[in-house]
Amino acid sequence: MPEVTIKYNDSKTLKVLKALSEYLGFNISEVSDNRKKKEPRISKVVIIPGDPTIDTSEMSEIIGRNKIDAKKLRQSWQRNK
């Protein structure tokens, strides 16, 4: 059975959807807390948020001293297939 997620701000919207569900014959299920706290993923890889307190000034010195631009950085990080 296909699923649709509807996000709403007003509680009246849920009342209208419940009334429509009786008329049109679809089900409304609430999301559990476990499902709401799902970890963000890209291609089944869990994304770990970075630490915003890290001092990146040392990185800018290294990149600036070696004259590395974004294109060169992307090329050096390419995987060999």
Secondary structure as UniProt FT lines:
FT   HELIX           11..24
FT   HELIX           33..36
FT   STRAND          41..42
FT   TURN            43..44
FT   STRAND          45..46
FT   TURN            52..53
FT   HELIX           57..65
FT   TURN            66..67
FT   HELIX           70..76
//
